[in-house]
Amino acid sequence: MKRFYYCFLIAVCSFVLAGCSVGDDYEDAAQIIVFWDEPAFVESVGDSIILRTASTPYGNKFSVSEKSVENNLLAENDLVWTYFRVVMDDAQYSTTLPDGKKYYRALDLSAQKIGNKAVIIPSGQKNFDAYMIDSYSADIDKAQLYTSTLDNLLCFEFSHTSSAVYDYEMVLDPSTMDAGAYPTFYIRAKRDETSTSASAAKNIFAFDMSKFVEQYNALHSTSAGAKIRFNLKYKVGTVDGNDIYRDFLSNPIEWQFN
């Protein structure tokens, strides 16, 4: 199951993860796999475009038709938030690409390009304090974390009371990297006043945790596949000039990094 943490709910809710069978019989009795709310990187094999998702029992690379590329304006190295389905039928719904490998096709593809950036790890308390008063000062109404990850990306969906295009940053409090403490991240938003783009259907954003993983490994001698726990907070308002942060009710969040 694909799960996300709601900051405004006490319970942890669940979505169906890519890789679960729809359950309805297809006309030729083939199995249908549905992927939704699924992050994927756009890659290429020769002149063909593929989507690379998190690993599943059905593989993690799927071919995209030229029509889908044209309609969704997919470009290599884009990170996209997708819905598509795969019919597990070698004869009708797979294709062999120039690398000689067979790929199932991503059908009925809907893809939204999403922003992503590396998590910020300040070098000390002074630098951390500077990030806490930078231009990322917009309030976030609600936030949710999708726990199914691609590489070392953490994917979030954010809601705001004002519809606009937003940018985000996630800043680690370096003092919480000490042994015995839970690393704590602060998520901040900034309204993009210069953007001419329409507001996206969903404010999805991803943070690359690779730099954090590297430093955490060095400090605590952990290895790939280890599970760690950390806290997440996001800015919800300002009172008497002081920023107010809301904790994810699922803190500390357990995550297995790659």
Salt bridges, closest charged atoms under 4 A:
ASP37 OD1 - LYS202 NZ 3.04
GLU38 OE1 - LYS2 NZ 2.85
GLU43 OE2 - ARG52 NE 2.62
ASP78 OD1 - LYS113 NZ 3.32
ASP90 OD1 - LYS102 NZ 3.04
ASP108 OD2 - ARG85 NE 2.43
ASP134 OD1 - ARG188 NH2 3.22
ASP139 OD1 - LYS235 NZ 2.65
ASP141 OD2 - LYS142 NZ 3.17
ASP151 OD2 - ARG52 NH2 3.00
ASP167 OD2 - LYS117 NZ 3.15
GLU169 OE2 - ARG188 NE 3.40
GLU193 OE2 - ARG191 NE 3.93
ASP243 OD2 - ARG188 NH1 3.32
ASP243 OD1 - LYS235 NZ 3.97
ASP247 OD1 - LYS233 NZ 2.79
GLU254 OE1 - LYS227 NZ 3.99
GLU254 OE2 - ARG229 NE 3.72
